[in-house]
């Protein structure tokens, strides 16, 4: 059987892991790598991800990358460029991405953006699918499996826990996320941004449960460190932000039907005290066959940085054969069979 020809588009933290898995995959053939860092230009793909040389060298030339002959492009840049997406699709390249703008049928693109993508898919006979871990697996694959056991659903709750104390990312933690800042500096409206990220995927989940959302609300809060707390990225002073909680709630007819709560923390010694779990997720389905599923990552907190990229990168790699086989247009998670490491049956 022929192998699927794959392009890796961008090699950040997640892209590097995806690239490694493409190289290792027996049914995938790496045919190109697009990078944005000039220091990576001309570097062998294997060297970029810790594998043996492949003979495929990375390029920063977008025009060249758009023209590579491939069955699928793993599109994972830090910023979406819709012109690149459209060009790839209309030139016959299917896309699997981790970009949030492309989740849930590309709702965040707006009507004009969605129409550009759909038109490109129609002209190129191509499909596009966005997935990952959160949103992604935890907002569709796992909840959909639990929904398969229901006939009547009252509500679905997803809780995410992330211990950030071992992340060596000072700019992300202290500047972008606001850890270590005065408590009064926190703007609870930040939860609205998260709603923009997760709302489309959660809306699709509620619709799949037969409880379409007609109203949304978002709430945010923080807790302070009880004492000076050293973490890998620096030190969080006593009394400053050490944990953040964001709650996104969708309701239908005045009843809460879907809730996503993120709990990001750098210590469990907090004021006020919060009930926290190890890094991972908890999913609860309230219905006529109720479930309460906990998914802690069975990895020591000091080793999380080595393992967490796989939670986001592996699912897109596994999805490639399914997306190549899908009809043109946006691929909806609810329309796919289970995505497996071995791929779908061929022949």
DOVOBA-423239 format. One record per residue: residue number from 1; residue in three letters; chain; x, y, z of N, C-alpha, C in turn. Coordinates in pm, whole numbers, plus 50000, padded with zeros to 5 digits. Example, Ala and Ser with C-alpha at 12.3 -4.5 7.8 and 13.67 -1.06 7.14 Angstrom:
BEGIN
1|ala|A|51319|49431|50780|51230|49550|50780|51320|49670|50780
2|ser|A|51285|49775|50708|51367|49894|50714|51290|50003|50787
END
This chain:
BEGIN
1|unk|A|50085|49881|50000|50000|50000|50000|50089|50124|50000
2|unk|A|50047|50226|49928|50122|50350|49924|50108|50424|50056
3|unk|A|50208|50503|50088|50204|50581|50211|50146|50719|50184
4|unk|A|50092|50781|50287|50039|50917|50277|50157|51015|50280
5|unk|A|50159|51105|50182|50266|51205|50173|50227|51326|50257
6|unk|A|50315|51364|50350|50280|51463|50453|50380|51577|50455
7|unk|A|50329|51699|50472|50410|51818|50496|50388|51862|50641
8|unk|A|50497|51891|50712|50486|51950|50845|50503|52100|50832
9|unk|A|50397|52174|50869|50397|52320|50854|50415|52383|50991
10|unk|A|50538|52423|51022|50580|52486|51148|50629|52380|51247
11|unk|A|50735|52418|51320|50800|52324|51412|50823|52389|51548
12|unk|A|50716|52440|51606|50722|52485|51744|50718|52365|51837
13|unk|A|50678|52387|51961|50677|52280|52059|50591|52161|52015
14|unk|A|50470|52190|51966|50381|52084|51921|50422|52034|51783
15|unk|A|50461|52125|51695|50500|52085|51560|50620|51991|51559
16|unk|A|50717|52013|51648|50832|51924|51655|50790|51783|51693
17|unk|A|50698|51772|51789|50652|51638|51828|50576|51572|51713
18|unk|A|50492|51650|51645|50419|51593|51532|50516|51548|51423
19|unk|A|50618|51630|51396|50718|51594|51296|50786|51463|51332
20|unk|A|50822|51447|51457|50886|51322|51500|50796|51202|51474
21|unk|A|50667|51217|51503|50576|51105|51486|50548|51075|51339
22|unk|A|50550|51178|51254|50536|51154|51110|50655|51072|51061
23|unk|A|50775|51110|51103|50896|51038|51061|50890|50892|51106
24|unk|A|50839|50869|51225|50835|50733|51279|50720|50649|51225
25|unk|A|50618|50713|51168|50495|50643|51129|50517|50559|51003
26|unk|A|50485|50430|51007|50511|50344|50890|50424|50376|50768
27|unk|A|50310|50442|50789|50220|50471|50678|50230|50614|50629
28|unk|A|50324|50692|50683|50338|50832|50644|50477|50855|50586
29|unk|A|50482|50939|50483|50608|50977|50421|50623|51129|50429
30|unk|A|50725|51174|50496|50750|51317|50508|50809|51368|50376
31|unk|A|50743|51471|50318|50791|51524|50190|50834|51670|50201
32|unk|A|50811|51735|50315|50853|51874|50328|50829|51926|50468
33|unk|A|50908|52029|50505|50893|52094|50635|50905|52245|50613
34|unk|A|50803|52318|50657|50805|52464|50650|50837|52517|50790
35|unk|A|50935|52605|50800|50974|52665|50928|50970|52817|50915
36|unk|A|50960|52885|51028|50957|53030|51030|51086|53091|51085
37|unk|A|51165|53012|51155|51290|53058|51214|51403|53044|51112
38|unk|A|51467|53154|51072|51577|53144|50974|51687|53047|51017
39|unk|A|51705|53030|51148|51810|52940|51197|51779|52794|51161
40|unk|A|51654|52763|51132|51615|52627|51096|51617|52603|50946
41|unk|A|51633|52708|50868|51630|52696|50722|51743|52605|50675
42|unk|A|51709|52502|50599|51807|52408|50546|51845|52296|50640
43|unk|A|51791|52295|50760|51823|52191|50858|51744|52065|50826
44|unk|A|51806|51950|50838|51737|51824|50814|51622|51806|50914
45|unk|A|51511|51754|50865|51392|51736|50950|51421|51651|51072
46|unk|A|51504|51548|51055|51537|51463|51169|51608|51539|51278
47|unk|A|51699|51626|51239|51773|51705|51337|51680|51798|51414
48|unk|A|51574|51847|51351|51482|51939|51417|51405|51872|51531
49|unk|A|51389|51741|51524|51306|51674|51626|51376|51559|51695
50|unk|A|51508|51554|51684|51583|51452|51756|51584|51315|51692
51|unk|A|51556|51308|51563|51557|51182|51491|51680|51174|51399
52|unk|A|51703|51057|51341|51812|51041|51245|51783|51124|51120
53|unk|A|51885|51159|51043|51863|51237|50920|51765|51169|50827
54|unk|A|51682|51252|50763|51578|51200|50673|51605|51234|50527
55|unk|A|51693|51331|50502|51712|51378|50366|51615|51487|50327
56|unk|A|51518|51516|50413|51422|51625|50390|51468|51747|50469
57|unk|A|51495|51855|50399|51546|51975|50464|51437|52082|50474
58|unk|A|51434|52150|50587|51332|52251|50612|51359|52375|50527
59|unk|A|51252|52449|50500|51264|52575|50427|51176|52680|50491
60|unk|A|51217|52805|50474|51133|52918|50516|51055|52975|50399
61|unk|A|51069|52915|50281|51006|52964|50159|50861|52915|50151
62|unk|A|50766|53002|50185|50625|52964|50187|50577|52926|50048
63|unk|A|50619|52999|49946|50576|52970|49809|50617|52829|49769
64|unk|A|50737|52789|49804|50782|52653|49775|50697|52551|49851
65|unk|A|50672|52579|49979|50595|52485|50061|50452|52469|50010
66|unk|A|50394|52576|49961|50259|52566|49906|50252|52471|49787
67|unk|A|50364|52456|49716|50364|52376|49595|50404|52232|49612
68|unk|A|50445|52191|49733|50485|52052|49752|50368|51958|49725
69|unk|A|50397|51846|49659|50296|51745|49630|50276|51660|49756
70|unk|A|50161|51673|49816|50135|51601|49942|49987|51565|49951
71|unk|A|49960|51459|50026|49821|51422|50055|49765|51507|50167
72|unk|A|49852|51549|50259|49804|51622|50376|49912|51713|50431
73|unk|A|49870|51827|50484|49959|51920|50550|49919|51927|50698
74|unk|A|50016|51904|50786|49994|51925|50930|50024|52072|50956
75|unk|A|49917|52152|50966|49928|52297|50971|49927|52343|51117
76|unk|A|50045|52384|51169|50059|52412|51312|50137|52539|51341
77|unk|A|50114|52650|51270|50187|52773|51299|50133|52841|51425
78|unk|A|50211|52935|51478|50167|53007|51598|50057|53108|51565
79|unk|A|50045|53146|51437|49939|53236|51394|49879|53184|51265
80|unk|A|49750|53197|51254|49680|53153|51133|49704|53251|51019
81|unk|A|49736|53198|50901|49740|53276|50778|49638|53213|50684
82|unk|A|49522|53276|50671|49414|53216|50594|49451|53204|50446
83|unk|A|49536|53294|50397|49580|53283|50257|49656|53153|50234
84|unk|A|49741|53114|50329|49812|52987|50316|49715|52870|50319
85|unk|A|49620|52873|50410|49523|52765|50421|49445|52750|50291
86|unk|A|49396|52860|50238|49318|52855|50115|49403|52804|49999
87|unk|A|49527|52852|49989|49614|52809|49879|49640|52659|49885
88|unk|A|49666|52607|50003|49691|52464|50017|49569|52382|49979
89|unk|A|49453|52421|50027|49331|52346|50000|49296|52347|49852
90|unk|A|49304|52462|49787|49264|52469|49647|49365|52400|49556
91|unk|A|49488|52376|49608|49589|52304|49532|49589|52154|49562
92|unk|A|49483|52106|49629|49467|51962|49649|49532|51906|49772
93|unk|A|49570|51992|49868|49632|51944|49992|49531|51946|50105
94|unk|A|49496|51828|50156|49412|51822|50275|49490|51880|50393
95|unk|A|49418|51928|50494|49482|51991|50609|49430|51930|50739
96|unk|A|49522|51895|50826|49492|51867|50967|49567|51972|51048
97|unk|A|49497|52040|51137|49555|52153|51207|49526|52148|51357
98|unk|A|49603|52227|51431|49575|52250|51572|49528|52393|51596
99|unk|A|49506|52470|51490|49462|52608|51504|49317|52613|51552
100|unk|A|49293|52688|51659|49159|52698|51717|49059|52764|51625
101|unk|A|49106|52853|51536|49013|52921|51444|48946|52824|51349
102|unk|A|49007|52706|51329|48955|52609|51233|48870|52501|51299
103|unk|A|48857|52507|51433|48771|52412|51504|48624|52439|51474
104|unk|A|48544|52337|51495|48397|52352|51490|48351|52417|51360
105|unk|A|48401|52366|51250|48358|52417|51121|48406|52557|51091
106|unk|A|48511|52601|51160|48567|52733|51132|48475|52848|51172
107|unk|A|48395|52830|51277|48301|52935|51318|48373|53066|51348
108|unk|A|48492|53058|51406|48563|53180|51445|48617|53257|51325
109|unk|A|48616|53197|51209|48660|53268|51089|48558|53371|51041
110|unk|A|48433|53356|51087|48327|53442|51037|48275|53392|50903
111|unk|A|48161|53443|50859|48099|53393|50734|48191|53405|50614
112|unk|A|48259|53517|50599|48345|53536|50481|48463|53440|50483
113|unk|A|48527|53425|50599|48640|53334|50610|48600|53190|50585
114|unk|A|48487|53150|50642|48439|53013|50621|48411|52989|50474
115|unk|A|48351|53086|50408|48317|53069|50267|48443|53055|50183
116|unk|A|48549|53130|50217|48675|53116|50143|48730|52973|50158
117|unk|A|48725|52920|50279|48777|52785|50302|48692|52682|50230
118|unk|A|48562|52694|50240|48473|52596|50175|48487|52600|50024
119|unk|A|48504|52720|49969|48523|52732|49825|48654|52667|49783
120|unk|A|48760|52687|49863|48889|52625|49832|48879|52473|49839
121|unk|A|48807|52421|49938|48788|52276|49949|48713|52222|49828
122|unk|A|48613|52294|49784|48534|52251|49669|48619|52246|49543
123|unk|A|48700|52350|49523|48782|52356|49402|48897|52256|49406
124|unk|A|48949|52229|49527|49061|52138|49538|49023|51995|49570
125|unk|A|48894|51971|49600|48851|51837|49641|48916|51794|49770
126|unk|A|48926|51887|49866|49004|51864|49987|48920|51882|50113
127|unk|A|48976|51833|50224|48910|51841|50354|49002|51908|50454
128|unk|A|48942|51963|50559|49019|52030|50664|48960|51993|50800
129|unk|A|49048|51963|50894|49007|51919|51027|49102|51978|51129
130|unk|A|49047|52034|51235|49129|52087|51344|49099|52010|51471
131|unk|A|49204|51975|51543|49188|51899|51666|49310|51921|51754
132|unk|A|49316|51850|51863|49424|51862|51959|49379|51799|52088
133|unk|A|49414|51860|52200|49376|51805|52330|49263|51884|52393
134|unk|A|49282|52017|52404|49183|52101|52474|49188|52243|52417
135|unk|A|49089|52280|52335|48978|52198|52286|49027|52094|52186
136|unk|A|48944|51995|52167|48978|51882|52083|48931|51756|52151
137|unk|A|49026|51669|52187|48992|51542|52248|48895|51557|52365
138|unk|A|48924|51653|52453|48845|51661|52577|48710|51728|52555
139|unk|A|48690|51795|52441|48561|51856|52413|48481|51778|52310
140|unk|A|48541|51674|52250|48460|51596|52157|48484|51445|52172
141|unk|A|48603|51394|52148|48622|51249|52142|48575|51178|52268
142|unk|A|48625|51220|52383|48584|51153|52507|48438|51180|52541
143|unk|A|48391|51306|52541|48249|51327|52571|48156|51256|52474
144|unk|A|48193|51252|52345|48107|51183|52249|48095|51035|52283
145|unk|A|48206|50973|52327|48199|50833|52368|48103|50815|52485
146|unk|A|48105|50909|52579|48014|50900|52694|47870|50927|52652
147|unk|A|47852|51017|52556|47717|51046|52508|47656|50927|52436
148|unk|A|47740|50839|52381|47687|50724|52308|47608|50631|52400
149|unk|A|47625|50647|52531|47553|50563|52628|47425|50629|52678
150|unk|A|47395|50749|52631|47282|50825|52684|47162|50823|52588
151|unk|A|47045|50841|52644|46927|50877|52566|46879|51015|52606
152|unk|A|46896|51052|52731|46856|51184|52779|46972|51244|52859
153|unk|A|47012|51364|52822|47125|51431|52886|47077|51559|52951
154|unk|A|47113|51578|53078|47081|51702|53148|47192|51804|53126
155|unk|A|47318|51762|53147|47429|51855|53133|47561|51779|53125
156|unk|A|47663|51850|53079|47798|51796|53068|47893|51896|53133
157|unk|A|47983|51846|53217|48082|51931|53284|48222|51880|53253
158|unk|A|48309|51971|53215|48449|51938|53190|48535|52027|53277
159|unk|A|48623|51966|53355|48717|52041|53438|48859|52010|53393
160|unk|A|48937|52115|53375|49076|52101|53333|49167|52150|53445
161|unk|A|49271|52073|53475|49367|52109|53579|49508|52111|53519
162|unk|A|49582|52217|53545|49717|52227|53492|49809|52289|53595
163|unk|A|49902|52208|53645|50004|52256|53737|50116|52319|53654
164|unk|A|50130|52451|53663|50223|52526|53579|50359|52548|53646
165|unk|A|50379|52490|53762|50499|52523|53840|50629|52478|53775
166|unk|A|50624|52381|53686|50746|52331|53624|50764|52380|53482
167|unk|A|50679|52474|53437|50691|52530|53304|50801|52636|53303
168|unk|A|50902|52617|53220|51012|52713|53212|50978|52818|53105
169|unk|A|50872|52893|53131|50822|52992|53035|50790|53121|53109
170|unk|A|50890|53198|53151|50865|53319|53230|50775|53420|53160
171|unk|A|50797|53444|53032|50715|53543|52962|50569|53500|52958
172|unk|A|50545|53372|52925|50408|53324|52918|50339|53334|53054
173|unk|A|50407|53287|53159|50343|53280|53291|50327|53418|53354
174|unk|A|50434|53496|53357|50431|53622|53432|50376|53739|53352
175|unk|A|50400|53742|53223|50356|53856|53143|50222|53829|53074
176|unk|A|50212|53717|53002|50090|53691|52927|49975|53644|53017
177|unk|A|50006|53552|53110|49900|53495|53192|49877|53572|53322
178|unk|A|49976|53649|53366|49954|53732|53484|49982|53667|53616
179|unk|A|50050|53552|53618|50091|53495|53746|50196|53587|53809
180|unk|A|50196|53593|53942|50291|53677|54013|50256|53825|54012
181|unk|A|50142|53860|53955|50097|53999|53951|50002|54026|54069
182|unk|A|49982|54153|54105|49887|54182|54214|49749|54127|54183
183|unk|A|49683|54078|54286|49550|54017|54267|49454|54116|54203
184|unk|A|49463|54244|54242|49369|54342|54191|49392|54374|54043
185|unk|A|49504|54330|53988|49531|54355|53847|49456|54258|53756
186|unk|A|49404|54151|53815|49336|54050|53733|49204|54103|53680
187|unk|A|49183|54087|53551|49059|54128|53486|48974|54005|53459
188|unk|A|48864|53987|53531|48782|53866|53511|48725|53854|53371
189|unk|A|48731|53963|53294|48682|53955|53156|48773|53871|53067
190|unk|A|48890|53832|53120|48976|53742|53044|48903|53613|53009
191|unk|A|48809|53575|53093|48733|53453|53065|48658|53464|52934
192|unk|A|48623|53586|52893|48554|53604|52766|48642|53561|52649
193|unk|A|48773|53586|52662|48865|53542|52557|48864|53390|52548
194|unk|A|48867|53324|52663|48865|53178|52664|48734|53126|52605
195|unk|A|48625|53198|52628|48498|53158|52569|48507|53161|52417
196|unk|A|48579|53261|52363|48597|53264|52218|48673|53143|52168
197|unk|A|48769|53095|52247|48847|52978|52209|48767|52849|52217
198|unk|A|48690|52833|52324|48624|52706|52352|48476|52704|52313
199|unk|A|48414|52821|52301|48271|52826|52278|48223|52743|52160
200|unk|A|48285|52755|52041|48236|52676|51927|48240|52526|51952
201|unk|A|48350|52477|52009|48361|52333|52034|48261|52288|52141
202|unk|A|48244|52367|52247|48148|52331|52350|48005|52339|52297
203|unk|A|47981|52434|52208|47849|52443|52147|47816|52320|52065
204|unk|A|47915|52269|51991|47893|52147|51914|47867|52028|52006
205|unk|A|47936|52025|52121|47915|51918|52217|47773|51922|52272
206|unk|A|47727|52040|52310|47591|52052|52363|47488|52013|52257
207|unk|A|47513|52052|52132|47421|52016|52025|47417|51865|52005
208|unk|A|47533|51800|52014|47538|51654|52000|47461|51585|52112
209|unk|A|47452|51651|52228|47377|51595|52341|47227|51625|52330
210|unk|A|47189|51698|52226|47048|51734|52210|47007|51852|52295
211|unk|A|47107|51933|52343|47077|52048|52426|47148|52171|52369
212|unk|A|47106|52221|52252|47176|52334|52190|47175|52458|52279
213|unk|A|47289|52527|52283|47306|52644|52370|47242|52766|52307
214|unk|A|47167|52842|52389|47111|52968|52341|47165|53089|52417
215|unk|A|47251|53062|52518|47310|53175|52592|47440|53128|52658
216|unk|A|47538|53219|52662|47668|53188|52722|47701|53289|52831
217|unk|A|47778|53244|52928|47837|53337|53026|47977|53286|53061
218|unk|A|48061|53378|53100|48199|53345|53134|48238|53417|53262
219|unk|A|48302|53347|53355|48341|53402|53483|48486|53366|53512
220|unk|A|48561|53459|53573|48700|53433|53607|48731|53474|53749
221|unk|A|48827|53404|53811|48869|53438|53946|49013|53394|53966
222|unk|A|49077|53448|54070|49215|53412|54101|49230|53384|54250
223|unk|A|49339|53316|54284|49377|53295|54424|49524|53332|54437
224|unk|A|49563|53375|54557|49698|53425|54581|49784|53321|54652
225|unk|A|49914|53333|54632|50009|53247|54703|50013|53285|54851
226|unk|A|50012|53187|54939|50019|53214|55082|50159|53259|55124
227|unk|A|50259|53215|55050|50398|53248|55084|50476|53263|54954
228|unk|A|50595|53323|54963|50680|53328|54844|50700|53187|54790
229|unk|A|50676|53169|54661|50675|53036|54602|50769|53028|54483
230|unk|A|50882|52960|54497|50972|52944|54382|50915|52840|54284
231|unk|A|50913|52873|54157|50877|52780|54051|50990|52784|53947
232|unk|A|50986|52697|53850|51095|52690|53753|51114|52823|53681
233|unk|A|51004|52894|53652|51011|53017|53574|51051|53139|53657
234|unk|A|51056|53125|53789|51088|53239|53874|51029|53223|54013
235|unk|A|50989|53333|54075|50930|53328|54209|50799|53405|54209
236|unk|A|50697|53344|54268|50568|53411|54287|50565|53462|54430
237|unk|A|50556|53592|54444|50559|53653|54576|50430|53625|54652
238|unk|A|50441|53616|54783|50322|53598|54867|50221|53708|54838
239|unk|A|50093|53670|54828|49987|53767|54806|49961|53801|54661
240|unk|A|50041|53744|54568|50018|53771|54425|49951|53650|54360
241|unk|A|49908|53668|54238|49830|53565|54168|49912|53437|54151
242|unk|A|49857|53326|54203|49922|53196|54193|49832|53091|54132
243|unk|A|49705|53126|54110|49612|53031|54048|49502|53110|53978
244|unk|A|49454|53056|53868|49347|53120|53792|49241|53015|53759
245|unk|A|49118|53058|53769|49005|52970|53736|48911|53044|53643
246|unk|A|48878|52981|53532|48784|53037|53436|48671|52938|53412
247|unk|A|48549|52988|53418|48432|52902|53400|48350|52953|53282
248|unk|A|48326|52863|53187|48246|52894|53069|48121|52809|53075
249|unk|A|48006|52873|53068|47879|52801|53087|47786|52834|52973
250|unk|A|47733|52728|52911|47631|52743|52809|47498|52693|52862
251|unk|A|47393|52770|52838|47261|52731|52888|47162|52718|52773
252|unk|A|47056|52646|52800|46950|52624|52702|46817|52637|52774
253|unk|A|46736|52734|52733|46609|52756|52798|46623|52788|52945
254|unk|A|46733|52855|52982|46756|52892|53121|46823|52785|53205
255|unk|A|46851|52669|53149|46918|52562|53223|47061|52547|53174
256|unk|A|47156|52535|53268|47296|52511|53231|47308|52372|53169
257|unk|A|47366|52365|53049|47375|52235|52981|47520|52194|52953
258|unk|A|47614|52290|52947|47754|52254|52928|47839|52353|53007
259|unk|A|47939|52300|53078|48027|52385|53159|48171|52337|53141
260|unk|A|48258|52432|53112|48402|52404|53106|48471|52493|53208
261|unk|A|48552|52432|53296|48623|52507|53398|48771|52477|53389
262|unk|A|48851|52580|53367|48997|52564|53366|49053|52604|53502
263|unk|A|49142|52524|53553|49211|52551|53680|49360|52545|53655
264|unk|A|49423|52662|53643|49567|52671|53618|49634|52725|53743
265|unk|A|49733|52653|53794|49788|52690|53923|49938|52661|53930
266|unk|A|50006|52738|54013|50149|52720|54034|50181|52665|54173
267|unk|A|50084|52660|54260|50097|52601|54393|49957|52568|54443
268|unk|A|49949|52475|54535|49821|52442|54597|49804|52514|54731
269|unk|A|49905|52588|54772|49897|52665|54896|49842|52802|54863
270|unk|A|49710|52813|54863|49642|52930|54809|49553|52998|54912
271|unk|A|49530|53125|54888|49436|53204|54966|49345|53279|54867
272|unk|A|49215|53243|54862|49147|53140|54940|49187|53000|54895
273|unk|A|49160|52903|54980|49194|52765|54948|49104|52714|54836
274|unk|A|49163|52648|54740|49088|52586|54630|49106|52435|54635
275|unk|A|49003|52364|54592|49012|52219|54575|49069|52193|54436
276|unk|A|49190|52138|54431|49258|52116|54303|49295|51970|54285
277|unk|A|49309|51930|54159|49351|51796|54125|49482|51803|54046
278|unk|A|49550|51690|54031|49672|51689|53948|49639|51726|53803
279|unk|A|49741|51758|53727|49723|51792|53586|49645|51683|53514
280|unk|A|49541|51725|53444|49455|51631|53373|49315|51687|53362
281|unk|A|49217|51598|53344|49078|51639|53324|48982|51555|53406
282|unk|A|48865|51612|53425|48752|51539|53482|48630|51571|53396
283|unk|A|48559|51469|53352|48441|51487|53267|48323|51419|53335
284|unk|A|48215|51495|53351|48093|51440|53410|47976|51459|53315
285|unk|A|47904|51352|53292|47782|51357|53212|47665|51326|53304
286|unk|A|47573|51420|53311|47452|51401|53390|47339|51364|53294
287|unk|A|47300|51237|53301|47196|51188|53211|47135|51062|53266
288|unk|A|47069|50987|53177|47006|50865|53225|47105|50749|53239
289|unk|A|47230|50771|53196|47341|50678|53222|47460|50762|53266
290|unk|A|47458|50817|53388|47558|50917|53429|47698|50859|53439
291|unk|A|47797|50949|53413|47937|50914|53423|48013|51022|53498
292|unk|A|48121|50981|53563|48216|51072|53625|48353|51014|53597
293|unk|A|48425|51073|53500|48551|51017|53452|48665|51113|53486
294|unk|A|48767|51061|53552|48886|51141|53584|49004|51091|53502
295|unk|A|49078|51186|53443|49192|51153|53358|49317|51231|53404
296|unk|A|49373|51196|53517|49500|51261|53556|49613|51208|53468
297|unk|A|49708|51294|53436|49824|51250|53359|49916|51173|53454
298|unk|A|49943|51046|53428|50024|50965|53521|50173|50990|53503
299|unk|A|50210|51118|53517|50348|51162|53493|50389|51252|53610
300|unk|A|50509|51233|53667|50555|51324|53773|50554|51467|53722
301|unk|A|50517|51561|53807|50502|51700|53764|50631|51755|53706
302|unk|A|50745|51708|53755|50872|51759|53704|50903|51707|53563
303|unk|A|50830|51604|53519|50852|51548|53385|50744|51587|53286
304|unk|A|50647|51668|53328|50533|51699|53242|50574|51762|53109
305|unk|A|50675|51850|53112|50715|51919|52990|50759|51822|52880
306|unk|A|50810|51706|52920|50854|51608|52821|50738|51530|52760
307|unk|A|50627|51525|52830|50516|51440|52788|50398|51517|52729
308|unk|A|50372|51638|52777|50249|51706|52737|50238|51735|52587
309|unk|A|50348|51759|52510|50328|51781|52366|50255|51666|52296
310|unk|A|50275|51545|52345|50210|51430|52281|50059|51438|52292
311|unk|A|50008|51495|52400|49863|51502|52418|49798|51589|52311
312|unk|A|49873|51684|52256|49818|51769|52150|49859|51723|52012
313|unk|A|49982|51674|51997|50035|51643|51863|49991|51508|51808
314|unk|A|49973|51408|51892|49949|51273|51842|49815|51258|51770
315|unk|A|49712|51321|51823|49580|51305|51762|49578|51361|51619
316|unk|A|49632|51479|51592|49636|51525|51452|49712|51429|51360
317|unk|A|49824|51375|51406|49899|51279|51323|49812|51157|51294
318|unk|A|49747|51104|51395|49660|50988|51376|49542|51016|51284
319|unk|A|49502|51144|51279|49382|51179|51201|49408|51188|51051
320|unk|A|49533|51190|51009|49563|51215|50868|49489|51122|50773
321|unk|A|49493|50989|50789|49424|50902|50692|49273|50925|50688
322|unk|A|49215|50956|50803|49071|50978|50809|49031|51105|50734
323|unk|A|49112|51208|50747|49081|51335|50681|49104|51326|50531
324|unk|A|49209|51256|50490|49232|51236|50347|49113|51166|50281
325|unk|A|49051|51074|50355|48939|50998|50301|48805|51069|50312
326|unk|A|48799|51182|50384|48671|51250|50409|48625|51328|50286
327|unk|A|48495|51355|50278|48444|51440|50170|48499|51582|50181
328|unk|A|48500|51658|50072|48552|51795|50077|48477|51881|50178
329|unk|A|48551|51974|50241|48492|52067|50336|48548|52049|50475
330|unk|A|48486|52116|50571|48524|52099|50711|48483|51961|50758
331|unk|A|48571|51893|50829|48542|51762|50885|48497|51781|51029
332|unk|A|48379|51731|51062|48325|51744|51197|48362|51621|51279
333|unk|A|48406|51638|51403|48442|51522|51486|48330|51420|51497
334|unk|A|48207|51466|51504|48094|51373|51522|48073|51285|51399
335|unk|A|48131|51324|51283|48114|51246|51162|48228|51148|51138
336|unk|A|48330|51151|51223|48445|51063|51207|48429|50935|51289
337|unk|A|48483|50824|51241|48494|50706|51327|48599|50732|51433
338|unk|A|48615|50642|51530|48722|50660|51628|48858|50673|51559
339|unk|A|48937|50773|51599|49069|50795|51541|49169|50707|51616
340|unk|A|49232|50615|51545|49317|50514|51607|49461|50525|51559
341|unk|A|49558|50481|51640|49698|50485|51596|49723|50407|51468
342|unk|A|49650|50298|51445|49671|50216|51325|49598|50271|51204
343|unk|A|49514|50371|51226|49439|50428|51114|49320|50343|51076
344|unk|A|49242|50388|50977|49125|50311|50932|49168|50190|50850
345|unk|A|49077|50098|50832|49107|49982|50746|49125|50031|50603
346|unk|A|49224|49975|50537|49253|50014|50398|49237|49892|50309
347|unk|A|49168|49913|50194|49151|49805|50099|49034|49716|50133
END
